[in-house]
């Protein structure tokens, strides 16, 4: 729908001209002065002194050279600066700065070594088996090559008495300065003797 403009009494007026009040004689069209016309032709609208309104083109913004780094550049620079120190962090300390570690997605197609840590889906994972990262080998679905880093405290091993306190497959304990995972149900053996796998 076109918009029209006309100067009336030194003021610019706007109208869609769907209904037009004739100020001039158009007897050749069978119309007379003072008549109201609905849905007039564009020819009649222009003959009455209305013009098609063309909005002014906004001026091109002046180019201002970027004199300060953007937020994204600053964040990336901080990550690059701190990345060299993250490898020395303990797992517990690493959790507090998990966003500084490379993401799983950024490493797809690259080889990773045992001990490397990756950020995935809001969690931090450690590589426990060297491999080349593939898109469909998600850290949360492959416990054979990734372990989630958490601050859950692992209890010290306690010698079971009779049927009380027996360990089950997957139970983790600390013993003699190491962390162990139970590989046998109803296990009463000391870690390092039988039924346990050292995981650190």
Secondary structure, 3 states (H helix, E strand, C coil): CCCEEEEECCEEEEECCCEEECCCCEHHHCECCCCEEECCCHHHHHHCCCEECCCCCCCCCCCCCCCCCCHHHHHHHHHHHHHHHHCCCCHHHHHHCHHHCCECHHHCCCEECCCCEEEECCEEEEECCCEECCCCCCCCCCCCCEEECCCCCCCECCCCECCECCECCCCEEEECCEEEEECCCCECCCCCCCCEEECC
